[in-house]
Amino acid sequence: MFSYLGARVRQEMGQGLAEYALILALIAVVSILALIFLGTKVSGILSTIGGTM
């Protein structure tokens, strides 16, 4: 009985850790894509601001 409960708790903790890892990976991919697509626009805006100063 106790071994079943212990195994169940370890399984749920491992599952939670895997879910957090997947969320973190998704956030990283979205961030990289945003930098790729918006990086040139932001660079141009900052160059314009720097040129006017």
N, C-alpha and C positions, 0 to 999 in steps of 0.2 A: 504494500500500500504506500509506504513512505518513498520507496524507490520510484514508483509511478508519479507521485506528486513532484518529486525532485526533478525527474526527467521532463515533466510537463513545464515546470518553471524555467528550466534551462532552455527548452525549445522556444518558449515565448520570448525570452530575453534575446536569443539569437535571431529570431524573426524580427523583433523590433530593431535590432542593430542593422540587419539587412535592409529594412525599409528606410532607415535613416541614411544608409549609404547610397541607396538608389535616389533618394531625394537630393542628396548632396551632388551626386553625379549629374542629375538633371539640371540643377541650378548652375553647375559649372558649364555644361554644354550651352545653355541659354545665354549665359554671360559671354562666353567666347563668340557665339554667333552675333550677339548684339555689338560687341566690339568690332567684329569684322565688317558688319554692314553699316554701322554708324560711326566707325572710327575716322573715315575720311571726311565726313561732314563736320564732326567735332573739331578735327584738325584744321579744316578750312575756316571755321568760325573763330577759333582761337588765333589763327594767323591774322585774320582780318582785325580782330580786337587789338592784337599786338602791334599791327601796322599803324593803327590810328593813334596809338599812344605815343 
